[in-house]
Amino acid sequence: MARFCAKSSTNRWGDTHAVSQAVKTDAFVYCWCLLYVVITCALAAPASARPSDLTTSSDEAFLNFATPDVWPWGYLADSGSPTGTLVEFSSRVAAVANLPLLNELRPHRRAVLELTSGEADFVVLFESPAAKAAGVEVESVLSVRTLMAGRFGESYPLTINGLAGKTVGYIRGTFYEEAFQDDEHIRKIPVNGLAQAVTMLQLGRIDALVSSDQAFYHTLRDMELPIAGFRTDVVIAEQKACLYMSRKAKHPELYYPVQKAVREMRHTGELDEIFRLPQ
């Protein structure tokens, strides 16, 4: 009996140990299976669940404007905020089209370069070979007259031929048609802003300046100078400023919504109001 009990006791110990080993093995296998399932599910999760592949707001359609930093079209107000007629124009286009807007002030030449590269989708520029090469015309925005202005009391004609041998100030980077660009007899003096050219004209450092009527009249109003102190002549009766879309635009589908918005603004008279000449 004692042997039986002893044997029986040994057998029970042996069976319990085996069961314990089996439980441990099963638990180990279960853990590995669970880990395998977790890893497999993670790898099989949709790509959109991974942060690196999530669609960001930069992919959403928005109006990406570059505005030439040229008075009175675009400039920084005393408060540091961008302002000007083209800044107001782009804001209204965005509102009418019901689209978000990014508008950056850029030096004139950089605005053209960004339109060419597609870094900016929309830029308003005067018609020129460079503008037509960089973008597709969306819609005409306004027409301006190009003026020659001189000091009151001078007698020389304010024409390209009449200014041969004389100094004429012009805003750096602005296109004034081939007749002015190609003339080799006028001494052309580039300036950073029209106020600088007006001051130089008053001081006799230049003989005349060339400018759009928009820039000239806005500048005189800002400087609180009377038009009677100057004489002017129209050298280009009409020059169109157009809204261009980059040929490499990130959102070319916005062409027609933007065109529709500008046409609506023309129909309601809002375009005329934005670009009305100062009295």
C-alpha positions in Angstrom: 0.0 0.0 0.0 2.8 2.2 0.9 4.5 1.5 -2.4 1.2 2.1 -4.2 0.7 5.3 -2.4 4.2 6.3 -3.1 3.9 5.4 -6.7 0.5 7.0 -6.9 2.0 10.1 -5.3 4.9 10.2 -7.8 2.4 9.7 -10.6 0.3 12.6 -9.4 3.4 14.8 -9.1 4.5 13.8 -12.6 1.0 14.5 -14.1 0.7 17.9 -12.4 4.1 19.0 -13.7 3.1 17.9 -17.2 -0.1 19.9 -17.0 1.8 22.9 -15.7 4.2 22.7 -18.6 1.4 22.4 -21.0 -0.4 25.4 -19.6 2.8 27.5 -19.8 3.3 26.3 -23.4 -0.3 27.2 -24.3 0.0 30.6 -22.7 3.3 31.3 -24.6 1.7 30.3 -27.9 -1.4 32.4 -27.1 0.7 35.5 -26.4 2.6 35.0 -29.7 -0.7 34.5 -31.6 -2.2 37.6 -30.0 1.0 39.6 -30.9 0.8 38.3 -34.5 -2.8 39.3 -34.8 -2.1 42.9 -33.5 0.9 43.3 -35.9 -1.1 41.9 -38.8 -4.0 44.2 -38.1 -1.7 47.2 -37.8 -0.1 46.5 -41.1 -3.4 45.8 -42.8 -5.0 49.1 -41.6 -6.0 51.5 -44.4 -3.2 53.9 -45.5 -5.4 56.9 -44.6 -5.0 55.9 -40.9 -1.3 56.6 -41.0 -0.6 60.2 -40.1 2.0 60.6 -42.9 -0.6 59.8 -45.5 -3.4 61.9 -44.2 -4.8 64.6 -46.5 -3.8 68.0 -45.3 -5.5 71.3 -45.7 -2.8 72.3 -48.2 -4.5 70.0 -50.7 -7.8 71.8 -50.4 -8.6 74.2 -53.2 -7.9 77.9 -52.3 -7.1 81.0 -54.2 -3.3 81.5 -54.2 -2.6 85.1 -55.2 0.6 87.1 -55.5 0.1 90.8 -55.7 2.9 93.1 -57.0 4.2 95.3 -54.3 3.6 98.5 -56.3 1.7 101.5 -55.3 -1.3 101.8 -55.4 -1.9 98.2 -56.3 -0.4 96.5 -53.3 1.6 97.9 -50.3 1.9 97.7 -46.6 -0.2 100.1 -44.6 1.2 101.8 -41.5 -0.4 99.1 -39.5 1.7 96.5 -41.3 -1.3 94.9 -43.1 -1.3 94.5 -46.9 -3.6 97.0 -48.6 -4.2 98.5 -52.0 -6.6 98.2 -54.9 -5.5 94.7 -55.9 -5.5 93.5 -52.4 -9.1 94.6 -52.1 -9.8 93.0 -55.5 -8.5 89.6 -54.6 -10.4 89.7 -51.3 -13.6 90.4 -53.1 -13.0 87.7 -55.7 -12.5 85.2 -52.9 -15.7 86.3 -51.2 -17.8 86.2 -54.3 -16.4 82.8 -55.3 -16.7 81.6 -51.7 -13.2 80.3 -51.6 -10.4 80.7 -49.0 -7.6 83.1 -50.0 -3.9 83.4 -49.6 -2.5 86.6 -50.9 1.2 87.6 -50.7 2.8 90.9 -51.6 5.8 90.3 -53.9 8.2 92.5 -55.8 6.9 92.9 -59.3 9.5 90.6 -61.0 9.1 88.0 -58.3 5.3 88.0 -58.8 5.9 87.2 -62.5 8.4 84.5 -61.6 6.0 82.9 -59.2 3.3 82.9 -61.8 5.7 81.2 -64.2 6.8 78.5 -61.7 3.3 77.9 -60.4 4.3 79.0 -56.9 1.4 81.5 -57.3 -1.7 80.5 -59.1 -3.1 84.0 -59.8 -1.5 87.4 -60.5 -3.0 90.6 -61.9 -0.5 92.1 -64.5 -0.6 94.6 -67.3 -0.6 92.8 -70.7 2.9 92.0 -71.7 4.9 89.3 -73.5 6.2 88.1 -70.0 2.7 87.9 -68.6 1.3 86.0 -71.5 4.2 83.5 -71.4 3.7 83.0 -67.6 0.0 82.6 -67.4 -3.4 82.1 -69.1 -5.7 85.2 -69.2 -8.7 84.6 -66.9 -10.4 87.9 -67.3 -9.7 91.6 -68.0 -9.8 93.5 -64.7 -9.4 97.1 -65.8 -8.0 99.5 -68.4 -5.7 102.3 -67.6 -4.2 105.2 -69.5 -0.5 105.7 -69.5 0.6 109.3 -68.9 3.7 111.3 -69.2 3.9 114.0 -66.5 6.2 117.0 -66.3 6.6 120.1 -64.3 4.2 122.9 -64.8 5.7 125.7 -66.9 8.1 123.6 -69.0 7.5 123.7 -72.7 9.0 120.4 -74.1 6.4 118.0 -75.5 5.5 115.1 -73.2 5.9 112.5 -76.0 8.5 109.8 -76.6 10.0 111.9 -79.4 9.7 115.1 -77.5 11.6 113.6 -74.5 14.6 112.5 -76.6 17.8 113.1 -74.6 15.8 113.8 -71.4 15.5 111.8 -68.2 12.2 110.0 -67.5 11.4 108.2 -64.3 9.5 104.9 -64.3 8.5 102.3 -61.8 11.1 99.5 -61.8 9.8 96.3 -63.5 6.6 97.8 -65.0 5.9 97.3 -68.7 4.9 100.4 -70.7 4.6 98.8 -74.2 7.3 98.4 -76.8 7.4 102.1 -77.8 8.8 103.1 -74.5 10.7 99.9 -73.7 12.6 100.0 -77.0 13.3 103.7 -77.3 17.1 104.4 -77.0 17.0 108.2 -76.9 15.2 108.6 -73.6 17.4 108.3 -70.5 15.2 106.0 -68.3 15.6 106.2 -64.6 14.1 103.3 -62.6 12.5 104.1 -59.2 11.1 101.9 -56.5 7.8 103.9 -56.2 6.0 106.7 -57.9 6.2 109.0 -54.9 10.0 108.9 -55.4 9.6 109.9 -59.1 7.2 112.7 -58.2 9.7 114.1 -55.7 12.6 113.8 -58.2 10.4 115.6 -60.8 9.7 118.5 -58.3 13.4 118.8 -57.5 14.4 118.9 -61.2 16.3 115.6 -61.0 14.3 114.1 -63.8 12.4 115.9 -66.6 9.3 113.7 -66.7 7.8 110.5 -65.4 5.7 107.8 -67.0 2.9 106.2 -65.1 -0.6 104.7 -65.2 -3.3 107.2 -64.4 -4.2 105.0 -61.4 -0.8 105.3 -59.9 -0.3 109.0 -60.7 -3.6 110.2 -59.3 -3.4 108.0 -56.2 0.1 109.2 -55.5 -0.8 112.9 -55.8 -3.7 112.4 -53.4 -1.5 110.6 -50.9 1.2 113.3 -51.1 -1.5 116.0 -51.0 -0.3 117.6 -54.2 -2.6 119.4 -56.6 -2.8 118.2 -60.2 -2.5 121.8 -61.3 1.2 121.7 -60.3 1.9 119.3 -63.2 1.2 119.0 -66.9 0.3 115.6 -68.4 -0.2 114.0 -71.7 -1.7 110.6 -72.6 0.9 108.5 -74.4 -1.1 105.2 -74.4 -4.8 105.6 -74.5 -5.6 102.1 -73.2 -3.6 99.4 -71.5 -5.3 96.4 -70.1 -4.6 94.8 -66.7 -5.7 91.2 -66.6 -6.0 88.4 -64.1 -3.7 85.6 -65.1 -3.7 82.0 -64.0 -0.3 80.2 -63.9 0.1 77.5 -66.6 1.4 75.3 -63.7 -1.4 76.2 -61.3 -2.0 73.7 -58.5 -5.7 74.1 -58.8 -6.6 74.7 -62.5 -10.2 73.7 -61.7 -10.6 77.2 -60.2 -10.3 78.9 -63.5 -14.0 79.1 -64.2 -15.2 79.9 -60.7 -12.8 82.8 -60.6 -13.7 84.0 -64.0 -17.4 83.9 -63.0 -16.7 85.9 -59.9 -14.8 88.6 -61.8 -17.6 88.9 -64.4 -20.2 89.1 -61.6 -18.2 91.9 -60.0 -18.1 93.8 -63.3 -21.9 93.3 -63.8 -22.7 94.7 -60.3 -20.3 97.7 -60.7 -18.0 96.5 -58.0 -14.9 96.5 -60.3 -15.5 100.1 -61.2 -15.9 101.0 -57.6 -12.6 99.4 -56.6 -10.6 101.0 -59.3 -12.3 104.4 -59.4 -9.8 107.3 -59.9 -9.4 109.7 -57.0 -11.1 113.1 -57.6 
